[in-house]
């Protein structure tokens, strides 16, 4: 990616949507963190159990990102 090249019109049009997506993702993360704290506080689940679930999600995300990178390289 050339950082000196101006952003194309199509990409520039997506920037506000990306900002909204990031805002919603941040809100969802805050809400899920609050829910996790409540579940632990109420004794419904342990921190270790939640950490185990989160690590599975992280592994899935990393796998999907690798596949996405491969597809992007194929198209380049």
N, CA, C and O atoms as a Tripos MOL2 file, in Angstrom:
@<TRIPOS>MOLECULE
protein
  304   303    76     0     0
PROTEIN
NO_CHARGES

@<TRIPOS>ATOM
      1 N           0.8490   -1.1710    0.0000 N.3       1 UNK1
      2 CA          0.0000    0.0000    0.0000 C.3       1 UNK1
      3 C           0.8970    1.2360    0.0000 C.2       1 UNK1
      4 O           1.8200    1.3380    0.8070 O.2       1 UNK1
      5 N           0.6310    2.1410   -0.8770 N.am      2 UNK2
      6 CA          1.4030    3.3800   -0.9810 C.3       2 UNK2
      7 C           0.7340    4.4420   -0.1120 C.2       2 UNK2
      8 O          -0.3680    4.8990   -0.4140 O.2       2 UNK2
      9 N           1.4050    4.8270    0.9630 N.am      3 UNK3
     10 CA          0.7960    5.7940    1.8870 C.3       3 UNK3
     11 C           0.7790    7.2040    1.3250 C.2       3 UNK3
     12 O           0.0880    8.0760    1.8510 O.2       3 UNK3
     13 N           1.5320    7.4310    0.2630 N.am      4 UNK4
     14 CA          1.5770    8.7640   -0.3340 C.3       4 UNK4
     15 C           0.4920    8.9710   -1.3880 C.2       4 UNK4
     16 O           0.2340   10.0970   -1.8130 O.2       4 UNK4
     17 N          -0.1360    7.8790   -1.8020 N.am      5 UNK5
     18 CA         -1.1810    7.9680   -2.8150 C.3       5 UNK5
     19 C          -2.4810    8.4380   -2.1640 C.2       5 UNK5
     20 O          -2.8300    7.9640   -1.0830 O.2       5 UNK5
     21 N          -3.1930    9.3470   -2.7920 N.am      6 UNK6
     22 CA         -4.4600    9.8150   -2.2030 C.3       6 UNK6
     23 C          -5.4960    8.6840   -2.1520 C.2       6 UNK6
     24 O          -5.4560    7.7420   -2.9440 O.2       6 UNK6
     25 N          -6.4040    8.8050   -1.2150 N.am      7 UNK7
     26 CA         -7.4690    7.8180   -1.0700 C.3       7 UNK7
     27 C          -8.4530    7.9900   -2.2160 C.2       7 UNK7
     28 O          -8.8610    9.1070   -2.5370 O.2       7 UNK7
     29 N          -8.8310    6.8710   -2.8320 N.am      8 UNK8
     30 CA         -9.7820    6.9370   -3.9420 C.3       8 UNK8
     31 C         -11.1550    7.3630   -3.4300 C.2       8 UNK8
     32 O         -11.4420    7.2600   -2.2370 O.2       8 UNK8
     33 N         -11.9910    7.8360   -4.3330 N.am      9 UNK9
     34 CA        -13.3330    8.2880   -3.9720 C.3       9 UNK9
     35 C         -14.1730    7.2060   -3.3430 C.2       9 UNK9
     36 O         -14.9130    7.4600   -2.3930 O.2       9 UNK9
     37 N         -14.0640    5.9770   -3.8750 N.am     10 UNK10
     38 CA        -14.8580    4.8760   -3.3260 C.3      10 UNK10
     39 C         -14.4360    4.5660   -1.8960 C.2      10 UNK10
     40 O         -15.2760    4.3530   -1.0210 O.2      10 UNK10
     41 N         -13.1260    4.5430   -1.6700 N.am     11 UNK11
     42 CA        -12.6410    4.2580   -0.3230 C.3      11 UNK11
     43 C         -12.9810    5.4050    0.6220 C.2      11 UNK11
     44 O         -13.3640    5.1750    1.7690 O.2      11 UNK11
     45 N         -12.8460    6.6140    0.1520 N.am     12 UNK12
     46 CA        -13.1690    7.7760    0.9860 C.3      12 UNK12
     47 C         -14.6370    7.7470    1.4010 C.2      12 UNK12
     48 O         -14.9800    8.1700    2.5050 O.2      12 UNK12
     49 N         -15.4950    7.2550    0.5280 N.am     13 UNK13
     50 CA        -16.9220    7.1730    0.8500 C.3      13 UNK13
     51 C         -17.1870    6.1460    1.9530 C.2      13 UNK13
     52 O         -18.1860    6.2450    2.6650 O.2      13 UNK13
     53 N         -16.3020    5.1670    2.0940 N.am     14 UNK14
     54 CA        -16.4810    4.1350    3.1110 C.3      14 UNK14
     55 C         -15.9920    4.5610    4.4960 C.2      14 UNK14
     56 O         -16.3440    3.9360    5.4960 O.2      14 UNK14
     57 N         -15.1920    5.6070    4.5590 N.am     15 UNK15
     58 CA        -14.6000    6.0130    5.8350 C.3      15 UNK15
     59 C         -15.6550    6.3330    6.8970 C.2      15 UNK15
     60 O         -15.4940    5.8870    8.0330 O.2      15 UNK15
     61 N         -16.7280    7.0810    6.5990 N.am     16 UNK16
     62 CA        -17.7470    7.3130    7.6430 C.3      16 UNK16
     63 C         -18.3920    6.0120    8.1340 C.2      16 UNK16
     64 O         -18.6860    5.8740    9.3220 O.2      16 UNK16
     65 N         -18.6120    5.0640    7.2220 N.am     17 UNK17
     66 CA        -19.1900    3.7860    7.6390 C.3      17 UNK17
     67 C         -18.2090    3.0160    8.5180 C.2      17 UNK17
     68 O         -18.6120    2.3690    9.4850 O.2      17 UNK17
     69 N         -16.9240    3.0870    8.1800 N.am     18 UNK18
     70 CA        -15.9120    2.4320    9.0010 C.3      18 UNK18
     71 C         -15.8860    3.0470   10.3990 C.2      18 UNK18
     72 O         -15.7650    2.3340   11.3950 O.2      18 UNK18
     73 N         -15.9980    4.3560   10.4670 N.am     19 UNK19
     74 CA        -16.0270    5.0340   11.7710 C.3      19 UNK19
     75 C         -17.2340    4.5770   12.5870 C.2      19 UNK19
     76 O         -17.1160    4.3380   13.7890 O.2      19 UNK19
     77 N         -18.3960    4.4540   11.9380 N.am     20 UNK20
     78 CA        -19.5900    3.9640   12.6370 C.3      20 UNK20
     79 C         -19.3830    2.5340   13.1190 C.2      20 UNK20
     80 O         -19.7500    2.1910   14.2430 O.2      20 UNK20
     81 N         -18.7970    1.7070   12.2670 N.am     21 UNK21
     82 CA        -18.5420    0.3170   12.6310 C.3      21 UNK21
     83 C         -17.6280    0.2400   13.8440 C.2      21 UNK21
     84 O         -17.8660   -0.5480   14.7590 O.2      21 UNK21
     85 N         -16.5860    1.0550   13.8490 N.am     22 UNK22
     86 CA        -15.6610    1.0620   14.9810 C.3      22 UNK22
     87 C         -16.3640    1.5410   16.2550 C.2      22 UNK22
     88 O         -16.0960    1.0350   17.3450 O.2      22 UNK22
     89 N         -17.2580    2.5120   16.1120 N.am     23 UNK23
     90 CA        -18.0080    3.0080   17.2710 C.3      23 UNK23
     91 C         -18.8870    1.8940   17.8360 C.2      23 UNK23
     92 O         -18.9200    1.6840   19.0490 O.2      23 UNK23
     93 N         -19.5980    1.1800   16.9610 N.am     24 UNK24
     94 CA        -20.4690    0.1000   17.4140 C.3      24 UNK24
     95 C         -19.6550   -1.0470   18.0100 C.2      24 UNK24
     96 O         -20.0700   -1.6550   18.9970 O.2      24 UNK24
     97 N         -18.5000   -1.3430   17.4180 N.am     25 UNK25
     98 CA        -17.6460   -2.4070   17.9430 C.3      25 UNK25
     99 C         -17.1360   -2.0510   19.3360 C.2      25 UNK25
    100 O         -17.0840   -2.9040   20.2220 O.2      25 UNK25
    101 N         -16.7630   -0.7990   19.5200 N.am     26 UNK26
    102 CA        -16.2930   -0.3430   20.8290 C.3      26 UNK26
    103 C         -17.4070   -0.4430   21.8600 C.2      26 UNK26
    104 O         -17.1760   -0.8650   22.9930 O.2      26 UNK26
    105 N         -18.6100   -0.0550   21.4680 N.am     27 UNK27
    106 CA        -19.7580   -0.1420   22.3740 C.3      27 UNK27
    107 C         -20.0500   -1.6030   22.7190 C.2      27 UNK27
    108 O         -20.3150   -1.9250   23.8770 O.2      27 UNK27
    109 N         -20.0030   -2.4820   21.7270 N.am     28 UNK28
    110 CA        -20.2650   -3.9010   21.9690 C.3      28 UNK28
    111 C         -19.2130   -4.4960   22.9030 C.2      28 UNK28
    112 O         -19.5360   -5.3000   23.7770 O.2      28 UNK28
    113 N         -17.9670   -4.1030   22.7170 N.am     29 UNK29
    114 CA        -16.9000   -4.5930   23.5880 C.3      29 UNK29
    115 C         -17.1140   -4.1310   25.0240 C.2      29 UNK29
    116 O         -16.9420   -4.9090   25.9620 O.2      29 UNK29
    117 N         -17.4860   -2.8750   25.1930 N.am     30 UNK30
    118 CA        -17.7430   -2.3510   26.5420 C.3      30 UNK30
    119 C         -18.9060   -3.0910   27.1970 C.2      30 UNK30
    120 O         -18.8490   -3.4320   28.3780 O.2      30 UNK30
    121 N         -19.9570   -3.3360   26.4230 N.am     31 UNK31
    122 CA        -21.1260   -4.0360   26.9680 C.3      31 UNK31
    123 C         -20.7840   -5.4820   27.3190 C.2      31 UNK31
    124 O         -21.2110   -5.9850   28.3580 O.2      31 UNK31
    125 N         -20.0200   -6.1510   26.4620 N.am     32 UNK32
    126 CA        -19.6710   -7.5420   26.7510 C.3      32 UNK32
    127 C         -18.7350   -7.6300   27.9520 C.2      32 UNK32
    128 O         -18.8060   -8.5820   28.7290 O.2      32 UNK32
    129 N         -17.8620   -6.6410   28.1040 N.am     33 UNK33
    130 CA        -16.9800   -6.6130   29.2800 C.3      33 UNK33
    131 C         -17.7930   -6.4270   30.5540 C.2      33 UNK33
    132 O         -17.5400   -7.0850   31.5630 O.2      33 UNK33
    133 N         -18.7650   -5.5320   30.5020 N.am     34 UNK34
    134 CA        -19.6300   -5.3090   31.6680 C.3      34 UNK34
    135 C         -20.4290   -6.5660   31.9950 C.2      34 UNK34
    136 O         -20.5950   -6.9110   33.1650 O.2      34 UNK34
    137 N         -20.9170   -7.2420   30.9740 N.am     35 UNK35
    138 CA        -21.6730   -8.4760   31.1880 C.3      35 UNK35
    139 C         -20.7770   -9.5570   31.7870 C.2      35 UNK35
    140 O         -21.1890  -10.2770   32.6960 O.2      35 UNK35
    141 N         -19.5610   -9.6670   31.2800 N.am     36 UNK36
    142 CA        -18.6260  -10.6580   31.8180 C.3      36 UNK36
    143 C         -18.3440  -10.3890   33.2940 C.2      36 UNK36
    144 O         -18.3230  -11.3160   34.1040 O.2      36 UNK36
    145 N         -18.1290   -9.1290   33.6390 N.am     37 UNK37
    146 CA        -17.8900   -8.7690   35.0400 C.3      37 UNK37
    147 C         -19.0870   -9.1400   35.9140 C.2      37 UNK37
    148 O         -18.9170   -9.6350   37.0270 O.2      37 UNK37
    149 N         -20.2870   -8.9000   35.4110 N.am     38 UNK38
    150 CA        -21.4980   -9.2320   36.1650 C.3      38 UNK38
    151 C         -21.6340  -10.7430   36.3490 C.2      38 UNK38
    152 O         -21.9690  -11.2090   37.4390 O.2      38 UNK38
    153 N         -21.3770  -11.5070   35.2920 N.am     39 UNK39
    154 CA        -21.4750  -12.9660   35.3870 C.3      39 UNK39
    155 C         -20.4920  -13.5230   36.4120 C.2      39 UNK39
    156 O         -20.8240  -14.4360   37.1680 O.2      39 UNK39
    157 N         -19.2840  -12.9690   36.4330 N.am     40 UNK40
    158 CA        -18.2870  -13.4060   37.4110 C.3      40 UNK40
    159 C         -18.7170  -13.0060   38.8180 C.2      40 UNK40
    160 O         -18.6420  -13.8030   39.7530 O.2      40 UNK40
    161 N         -19.1690  -11.7620   38.9540 N.am     41 UNK41
    162 CA        -19.5950  -11.2470   40.2630 C.3      41 UNK41
    163 C         -20.7350  -12.0750   40.8490 C.2      41 UNK41
    164 O         -20.7550  -12.3360   42.0510 O.2      41 UNK41
    165 N         -21.6850  -12.4890   40.0070 N.am     42 UNK42
    166 CA        -22.8430  -13.2600   40.4730 C.3      42 UNK42
    167 C         -22.5100  -14.7380   40.6670 C.2      42 UNK42
    168 O         -23.3420  -15.5010   41.1580 O.2      42 UNK42
    169 N         -21.3000  -15.1470   40.2850 N.am     43 UNK43
    170 CA        -20.8960  -16.5420   40.4510 C.3      43 UNK43
    171 C         -21.4730  -17.4740   39.4020 C.2      43 UNK43
    172 O         -21.4610  -18.6920   39.5820 O.2      43 UNK43
    173 N         -21.9700  -16.9240   38.3210 N.am     44 UNK44
    174 CA        -22.5640  -17.7350   37.2590 C.3      44 UNK44
    175 C         -21.4790  -18.4480   36.4580 C.2      44 UNK44
    176 O         -21.6710  -19.5700   35.9880 O.2      44 UNK44
    177 N         -20.3450  -17.7810   36.3110 N.am     45 UNK45
    178 CA        -19.2310  -18.3310   35.5440 C.3      45 UNK45
    179 C         -17.9340  -17.8450   36.1900 C.2      45 UNK45
    180 O         -17.9080  -16.8030   36.8450 O.2      45 UNK45
    181 N         -16.8670  -18.6060   35.9980 N.am     46 UNK46
    182 CA        -15.5770  -18.1740   36.5430 C.3      46 UNK46
    183 C         -14.7940  -17.4240   35.4770 C.2      46 UNK46
    184 O         -15.0830  -17.5240   34.2840 O.2      46 UNK46
    185 N         -13.8040  -16.6750   35.9280 N.am     47 UNK47
    186 CA        -12.9550  -15.9440   34.9950 C.3      47 UNK47
    187 C         -12.2230  -16.9190   34.0750 C.2      47 UNK47
    188 O         -12.0480  -16.6410   32.8880 O.2      47 UNK47
    189 N         -11.8000  -18.0460   34.6110 N.am     48 UNK48
    190 CA        -11.0970  -19.0500   33.8040 C.3      48 UNK48
    191 C         -11.9900  -19.5770   32.6840 C.2      48 UNK48
    192 O         -11.5320  -19.7730   31.5580 O.2      48 UNK48
    193 N         -13.2660  -19.8060   32.9940 N.am     49 UNK49
    194 CA        -14.2030  -20.2790   31.9680 C.3      49 UNK49
    195 C         -14.3900  -19.2340   30.8720 C.2      49 UNK49
    196 O         -14.4070  -19.5630   29.6860 O.2      49 UNK49
    197 N         -14.5290  -17.9820   31.2750 N.am     50 UNK50
    198 CA        -14.6720  -16.9110   30.2820 C.3      50 UNK50
    199 C         -13.4070  -16.7620   29.4430 C.2      50 UNK50
    200 O         -13.4820  -16.5850   28.2270 O.2      50 UNK50
    201 N         -12.2450  -16.8340   30.0920 N.am     51 UNK51
    202 CA        -10.9800  -16.7270   29.3590 C.3      51 UNK51
    203 C         -10.8430  -17.8430   28.3300 C.2      51 UNK51
    204 O         -10.3450  -17.6200   27.2270 O.2      51 UNK51
    205 N         -11.2880  -19.0470   28.6940 N.am     52 UNK52
    206 CA        -11.2240  -20.1710   27.7570 C.3      52 UNK52
    207 C         -12.1050  -19.9070   26.5420 C.2      52 UNK52
    208 O         -11.7080  -20.2020   25.4150 O.2      52 UNK52
    209 N         -13.2900  -19.3590   26.7580 N.am     53 UNK53
    210 CA        -14.1920  -19.0360   25.6460 C.3      53 UNK53
    211 C         -13.6110  -17.9480   24.7590 C.2      53 UNK53
    212 O         -13.7050  -18.0240   23.5340 O.2      53 UNK53
    213 N         -13.0120  -16.9370   25.3720 N.am     54 UNK54
    214 CA        -12.4380  -15.8240   24.6130 C.3      54 UNK54
    215 C         -11.2780  -16.3110   23.7600 C.2      54 UNK54
    216 O         -11.1270  -15.8770   22.6180 O.2      54 UNK54
    217 N         -10.4570  -17.2070   24.2980 N.am     55 UNK55
    218 CA         -9.3100  -17.6860   23.5240 C.3      55 UNK55
    219 C          -9.7620  -18.4430   22.2820 C.2      55 UNK55
    220 O          -9.1000  -18.3780   21.2460 O.2      55 UNK55
    221 N         -10.8750  -19.1550   22.3700 N.am     56 UNK56
    222 CA        -11.4180  -19.8440   21.1940 C.3      56 UNK56
    223 C         -11.8210  -18.8200   20.1390 C.2      56 UNK56
    224 O         -11.5520  -19.0120   18.9530 O.2      56 UNK56
    225 N         -12.4570  -17.7470   20.5590 N.am     57 UNK57
    226 CA        -12.8470  -16.6860   19.6300 C.3      57 UNK57
    227 C         -11.6530  -16.0180   18.9890 C.2      57 UNK57
    228 O         -11.6930  -15.6790   17.8060 O.2      57 UNK57
    229 N         -10.5910  -15.8230   19.7490 N.am     58 UNK58
    230 CA         -9.3860  -15.2030   19.2090 C.3      58 UNK58
    231 C          -8.7340  -16.1020   18.1700 C.2      58 UNK58
    232 O          -8.2650  -15.6220   17.1380 O.2      58 UNK58
    233 N          -8.7010  -17.4020   18.4350 N.am     59 UNK59
    234 CA         -8.1290  -18.3460   17.4750 C.3      59 UNK59
    235 C          -8.9210  -18.3230   16.1730 C.2      59 UNK59
    236 O          -8.3360  -18.3430   15.0900 O.2      59 UNK59
    237 N         -10.2320  -18.2810   16.2690 N.am     60 UNK60
    238 CA        -11.0800  -18.2220   15.0810 C.3      60 UNK60
    239 C         -10.8250  -16.9370   14.3100 C.2      60 UNK60
    240 O         -10.7190  -16.9620   13.0840 O.2      60 UNK60
    241 N         -10.7260  -15.8160   15.0130 N.am     61 UNK61
    242 CA        -10.4660  -14.5330   14.3650 C.3      61 UNK61
    243 C          -9.1260  -14.5540   13.6470 C.2      61 UNK61
    244 O          -9.0260  -14.0910   12.5110 O.2      61 UNK61
    245 N          -8.0990  -15.0840   14.2930 N.am     62 UNK62
    246 CA         -6.7770  -15.1490   13.6720 C.3      62 UNK62
    247 C          -6.8040  -16.0180   12.4230 C.2      62 UNK62
    248 O          -6.1840  -15.6820   11.4130 O.2      62 UNK62
    249 N          -7.5160  -17.1270   12.4900 N.am     63 UNK63
    250 CA         -7.6380  -18.0090   11.3310 C.3      63 UNK63
    251 C          -8.3400  -17.3040   10.1780 C.2      63 UNK63
    252 O          -7.9020  -17.3940    9.0310 O.2      63 UNK63
    253 N          -9.4240  -16.6060   10.4810 N.am     64 UNK64
    254 CA        -10.1530  -15.8810    9.4400 C.3      64 UNK64
    255 C          -9.3110  -14.7570    8.8400 C.2      64 UNK64
    256 O          -9.3720  -14.5160    7.6340 O.2      64 UNK64
    257 N          -8.5300  -14.0700    9.6660 N.am     65 UNK65
    258 CA         -7.6710  -12.9920    9.1660 C.3      65 UNK65
    259 C          -6.5940  -13.5460    8.2400 C.2      65 UNK65
    260 O          -6.2700  -12.9190    7.2310 O.2      65 UNK65
    261 N          -6.0360  -14.7050    8.5630 N.am     66 UNK66
    262 CA         -5.0320  -15.3280    7.6940 C.3      66 UNK66
    263 C          -5.6450  -15.6780    6.3420 C.2      66 UNK66
    264 O          -5.0310  -15.4470    5.3010 O.2      66 UNK66
    265 N          -6.8510  -16.2320    6.3590 N.am     67 UNK67
    266 CA         -7.5320  -16.5740    5.1080 C.3      67 UNK67
    267 C          -7.8260  -15.3250    4.2900 C.2      67 UNK67
    268 O          -7.6880  -15.3340    3.0670 O.2      67 UNK67
    269 N          -8.2280  -14.2590    4.9540 N.am     68 UNK68
    270 CA         -8.4920  -13.0020    4.2690 C.3      68 UNK68
    271 C          -7.2140  -12.4560    3.6400 C.2      68 UNK68
    272 O          -7.2370  -11.9830    2.5040 O.2      68 UNK68
    273 N          -6.1060  -12.5190    4.3650 N.am     69 UNK69
    274 CA         -4.8240  -12.0620    3.8210 C.3      69 UNK69
    275 C          -4.4420  -12.8420    2.5700 C.2      69 UNK69
    276 O          -3.9570  -12.2640    1.5980 O.2      69 UNK69
    277 N          -4.6600  -14.1520    2.5930 N.am     70 UNK70
    278 CA         -4.3490  -14.9870    1.4290 C.3      70 UNK70
    279 C          -5.1890  -14.5560    0.2320 C.2      70 UNK70
    280 O          -4.6730  -14.4360   -0.8790 O.2      70 UNK70
    281 N          -6.4760  -14.3250    0.4530 N.am     71 UNK71
    282 CA         -7.3570  -13.9060   -0.6390 C.3      71 UNK71
    283 C          -6.9570  -12.5390   -1.1880 C.2      71 UNK71
    284 O          -7.0000  -12.3170   -2.3980 O.2      71 UNK71
    285 N          -6.5740  -11.6360   -0.3130 N.am     72 UNK72
    286 CA         -6.1470  -10.3030   -0.7600 C.3      72 UNK72
    287 C          -4.8880  -10.4150   -1.6030 C.2      72 UNK72
    288 O          -4.7630   -9.7410   -2.6260 O.2      72 UNK72
    289 N          -3.9570  -11.2590   -1.1840 N.am     73 UNK73
    290 CA         -2.7160  -11.4460   -1.9550 C.3      73 UNK73
    291 C          -3.0030  -12.0610   -3.3200 C.2      73 UNK73
    292 O          -2.3570  -11.7080   -4.3070 O.2      73 UNK73
    293 N          -3.9640  -12.9740   -3.3830 N.am     74 UNK74
    294 CA         -4.3310  -13.5890   -4.6640 C.3      74 UNK74
    295 C          -4.8620  -12.5430   -5.6400 C.2      74 UNK74
    296 O          -4.5920  -12.6100   -6.8390 O.2      74 UNK74
    297 N          -5.6120  -11.5830   -5.1230 N.am     75 UNK75
    298 CA         -6.2210  -10.5650   -5.9750 C.3      75 UNK75
    299 C          -5.2370   -9.4810   -6.3840 C.2      75 UNK75
    300 O          -5.4760   -8.7630   -7.3550 O.2      75 UNK75
    301 N          -4.1360   -9.3540   -5.6570 N.am     76 UNK76
    302 CA         -3.1480   -8.3050   -5.9620 C.3      76 UNK76
    303 C          -2.2300   -8.7060   -7.0960 C.2      76 UNK76
    304 O          -1.3450   -7.9390   -7.4750 O.2      76 UNK76
@<TRIPOS>BOND
     1     1     2 1
     2     2     3 1
     3     3     4 2
     4     3     5 am
     5     5     6 1
     6     6     7 1
     7     7     8 2
     8     7     9 am
     9     9    10 1
    10    10    11 1
    11    11    12 2
    12    11    13 am
    13    13    14 1
    14    14    15 1
    15    15    16 2
    16    15    17 am
    17    17    18 1
    18    18    19 1
    19    19    20 2
    20    19    21 am
    21    21    22 1
    22    22    23 1
    23    23    24 2
    24    23    25 am
    25    25    26 1
    26    26    27 1
    27    27    28 2
    28    27    29 am
    29    29    30 1
    30    30    31 1
    31    31    32 2
    32    31    33 am
    33    33    34 1
    34    34    35 1
    35    35    36 2
    36    35    37 am
    37    37    38 1
    38    38    39 1
    39    39    40 2
    40    39    41 am
    41    41    42 1
    42    42    43 1
    43    43    44 2
    44    43    45 am
    45    45    46 1
    46    46    47 1
    47    47    48 2
    48    47    49 am
    49    49    50 1
    50    50    51 1
    51    51    52 2
    52    51    53 am
    53    53    54 1
    54    54    55 1
    55    55    56 2
    56    55    57 am
    57    57    58 1
    58    58    59 1
    59    59    60 2
    60    59    61 am
    61    61    62 1
    62    62    63 1
    63    63    64 2
    64    63    65 am
    65    65    66 1
    66    66    67 1
    67    67    68 2
    68    67    69 am
    69    69    70 1
    70    70    71 1
    71    71    72 2
    72    71    73 am
    73    73    74 1
    74    74    75 1
    75    75    76 2
    76    75    77 am
    77    77    78 1
    78    78    79 1
    79    79    80 2
    80    79    81 am
    81    81    82 1
    82    82    83 1
    83    83    84 2
    84    83    85 am
    85    85    86 1
    86    86    87 1
    87    87    88 2
    88    87    89 am
    89    89    90 1
    90    90    91 1
    91    91    92 2
    92    91    93 am
    93    93    94 1
    94    94    95 1
    95    95    96 2
    96    95    97 am
    97    97    98 1
    98    98    99 1
    99    99   100 2
   100    99   101 am
   101   101   102 1
   102   102   103 1
   103   103   104 2
   104   103   105 am
   105   105   106 1
   106   106   107 1
   107   107   108 2
   108   107   109 am
   109   109   110 1
   110   110   111 1
   111   111   112 2
   112   111   113 am
   113   113   114 1
   114   114   115 1
   115   115   116 2
   116   115   117 am
   117   117   118 1
   118   118   119 1
   119   119   120 2
   120   119   121 am
   121   121   122 1
   122   122   123 1
   123   123   124 2
   124   123   125 am
   125   125   126 1
   126   126   127 1
   127   127   128 2
   128   127   129 am
   129   129   130 1
   130   130   131 1
   131   131   132 2
   132   131   133 am
   133   133   134 1
   134   134   135 1
   135   135   136 2
   136   135   137 am
   137   137   138 1
   138   138   139 1
   139   139   140 2
   140   139   141 am
   141   141   142 1
   142   142   143 1
   143   143   144 2
   144   143   145 am
   145   145   146 1
   146   146   147 1
   147   147   148 2
   148   147   149 am
   149   149   150 1
   150   150   151 1
   151   151   152 2
   152   151   153 am
   153   153   154 1
   154   154   155 1
   155   155   156 2
   156   155   157 am
   157   157   158 1
   158   158   159 1
   159   159   160 2
   160   159   161 am
   161   161   162 1
   162   162   163 1
   163   163   164 2
   164   163   165 am
   165   165   166 1
   166   166   167 1
   167   167   168 2
   168   167   169 am
   169   169   170 1
   170   170   171 1
   171   171   172 2
   172   171   173 am
   173   173   174 1
   174   174   175 1
   175   175   176 2
   176   175   177 am
   177   177   178 1
   178   178   179 1
   179   179   180 2
   180   179   181 am
   181   181   182 1
   182   182   183 1
   183   183   184 2
   184   183   185 am
   185   185   186 1
   186   186   187 1
   187   187   188 2
   188   187   189 am
   189   189   190 1
   190   190   191 1
   191   191   192 2
   192   191   193 am
   193   193   194 1
   194   194   195 1
   195   195   196 2
   196   195   197 am
   197   197   198 1
   198   198   199 1
   199   199   200 2
   200   199   201 am
   201   201   202 1
   202   202   203 1
   203   203   204 2
   204   203   205 am
   205   205   206 1
   206   206   207 1
   207   207   208 2
   208   207   209 am
   209   209   210 1
   210   210   211 1
   211   211   212 2
   212   211   213 am
   213   213   214 1
   214   214   215 1
   215   215   216 2
   216   215   217 am
   217   217   218 1
   218   218   219 1
   219   219   220 2
   220   219   221 am
   221   221   222 1
   222   222   223 1
   223   223   224 2
   224   223   225 am
   225   225   226 1
   226   226   227 1
   227   227   228 2
   228   227   229 am
   229   229   230 1
   230   230   231 1
   231   231   232 2
   232   231   233 am
   233   233   234 1
   234   234   235 1
   235   235   236 2
   236   235   237 am
   237   237   238 1
   238   238   239 1
   239   239   240 2
   240   239   241 am
   241   241   242 1
   242   242   243 1
   243   243   244 2
   244   243   245 am
   245   245   246 1
   246   246   247 1
   247   247   248 2
   248   247   249 am
   249   249   250 1
   250   250   251 1
   251   251   252 2
   252   251   253 am
   253   253   254 1
   254   254   255 1
   255   255   256 2
   256   255   257 am
   257   257   258 1
   258   258   259 1
   259   259   260 2
   260   259   261 am
   261   261   262 1
   262   262   263 1
   263   263   264 2
   264   263   265 am
   265   265   266 1
   266   266   267 1
   267   267   268 2
   268   267   269 am
   269   269   270 1
   270   270   271 1
   271   271   272 2
   272   271   273 am
   273   273   274 1
   274   274   275 1
   275   275   276 2
   276   275   277 am
   277   277   278 1
   278   278   279 1
   279   279   280 2
   280   279   281 am
   281   281   282 1
   282   282   283 1
   283   283   284 2
   284   283   285 am
   285   285   286 1
   286   286   287 1
   287   287   288 2
   288   287   289 am
   289   289   290 1
   290   290   291 1
   291   291   292 2
   292   291   293 am
   293   293   294 1
   294   294   295 1
   295   295   296 2
   296   295   297 am
   297   297   298 1
   298   298   299 1
   299   299   300 2
   300   299   301 am
   301   301   302 1
   302   302   303 1
   303   303   304 2
@<TRIPOS>SUBSTRUCTURE
     1 UNK1         2 RESIDUE 1 A UNK
     2 UNK2         6 RESIDUE 1 A UNK
     3 UNK3        10 RESIDUE 1 A UNK
     4 UNK4        14 RESIDUE 1 A UNK
     5 UNK5        18 RESIDUE 1 A UNK
     6 UNK6        22 RESIDUE 1 A UNK
     7 UNK7        26 RESIDUE 1 A UNK
     8 UNK8        30 RESIDUE 1 A UNK
     9 UNK9        34 RESIDUE 1 A UNK
    10 UNK10       38 RESIDUE 1 A UNK
    11 UNK11       42 RESIDUE 1 A UNK
    12 UNK12       46 RESIDUE 1 A UNK
    13 UNK13       50 RESIDUE 1 A UNK
    14 UNK14       54 RESIDUE 1 A UNK
    15 UNK15       58 RESIDUE 1 A UNK
    16 UNK16       62 RESIDUE 1 A UNK
    17 UNK17       66 RESIDUE 1 A UNK
    18 UNK18       70 RESIDUE 1 A UNK
    19 UNK19       74 RESIDUE 1 A UNK
    20 UNK20       78 RESIDUE 1 A UNK
    21 UNK21       82 RESIDUE 1 A UNK
    22 UNK22       86 RESIDUE 1 A UNK
    23 UNK23       90 RESIDUE 1 A UNK
    24 UNK24       94 RESIDUE 1 A UNK
    25 UNK25       98 RESIDUE 1 A UNK
    26 UNK26      102 RESIDUE 1 A UNK
    27 UNK27      106 RESIDUE 1 A UNK
    28 UNK28      110 RESIDUE 1 A UNK
    29 UNK29      114 RESIDUE 1 A UNK
    30 UNK30      118 RESIDUE 1 A UNK
    31 UNK31      122 RESIDUE 1 A UNK
    32 UNK32      126 RESIDUE 1 A UNK
    33 UNK33      130 RESIDUE 1 A UNK
    34 UNK34      134 RESIDUE 1 A UNK
    35 UNK35      138 RESIDUE 1 A UNK
    36 UNK36      142 RESIDUE 1 A UNK
    37 UNK37      146 RESIDUE 1 A UNK
    38 UNK38      150 RESIDUE 1 A UNK
    39 UNK39      154 RESIDUE 1 A UNK
    40 UNK40      158 RESIDUE 1 A UNK
    41 UNK41      162 RESIDUE 1 A UNK
    42 UNK42      166 RESIDUE 1 A UNK
    43 UNK43      170 RESIDUE 1 A UNK
    44 UNK44      174 RESIDUE 1 A UNK
    45 UNK45      178 RESIDUE 1 A UNK
    46 UNK46      182 RESIDUE 1 A UNK
    47 UNK47      186 RESIDUE 1 A UNK
    48 UNK48      190 RESIDUE 1 A UNK
    49 UNK49      194 RESIDUE 1 A UNK
    50 UNK50      198 RESIDUE 1 A UNK
    51 UNK51      202 RESIDUE 1 A UNK
    52 UNK52      206 RESIDUE 1 A UNK
    53 UNK53      210 RESIDUE 1 A UNK
    54 UNK54      214 RESIDUE 1 A UNK
    55 UNK55      218 RESIDUE 1 A UNK
    56 UNK56      222 RESIDUE 1 A UNK
    57 UNK57      226 RESIDUE 1 A UNK
    58 UNK58      230 RESIDUE 1 A UNK
    59 UNK59      234 RESIDUE 1 A UNK
    60 UNK60      238 RESIDUE 1 A UNK
    61 UNK61      242 RESIDUE 1 A UNK
    62 UNK62      246 RESIDUE 1 A UNK
    63 UNK63      250 RESIDUE 1 A UNK
    64 UNK64      254 RESIDUE 1 A UNK
    65 UNK65      258 RESIDUE 1 A UNK
    66 UNK66      262 RESIDUE 1 A UNK
    67 UNK67      266 RESIDUE 1 A UNK
    68 UNK68      270 RESIDUE 1 A UNK
    69 UNK69      274 RESIDUE 1 A UNK
    70 UNK70      278 RESIDUE 1 A UNK
    71 UNK71      282 RESIDUE 1 A UNK
    72 UNK72      286 RESIDUE 1 A UNK
    73 UNK73      290 RESIDUE 1 A UNK
    74 UNK74      294 RESIDUE 1 A UNK
    75 UNK75      298 RESIDUE 1 A UNK
    76 UNK76      302 RESIDUE 1 A UNK
